[in-house]
């Protein structure tokens, strides 16, 4: 569901799998590999879920941060 009442995005398992595979391939092309650390900074949405699953699929460790953090707090979370 989106922030606005009554707005939602529906994604099938097939669509989620396809998006996850595309994102995983994109991450690999960018040089991300098993054991690398990835920070995902985006609002809660289907793309964020697919990003987390793509990291897990290729073996990259991921952390999720959302808006509202100060620059220092964000940097601390990325380092952690």
Helices and strands as residue ranges (DSSP letters): H 13-29, E 37-41, H 46-58, E 61-65, H 71-79
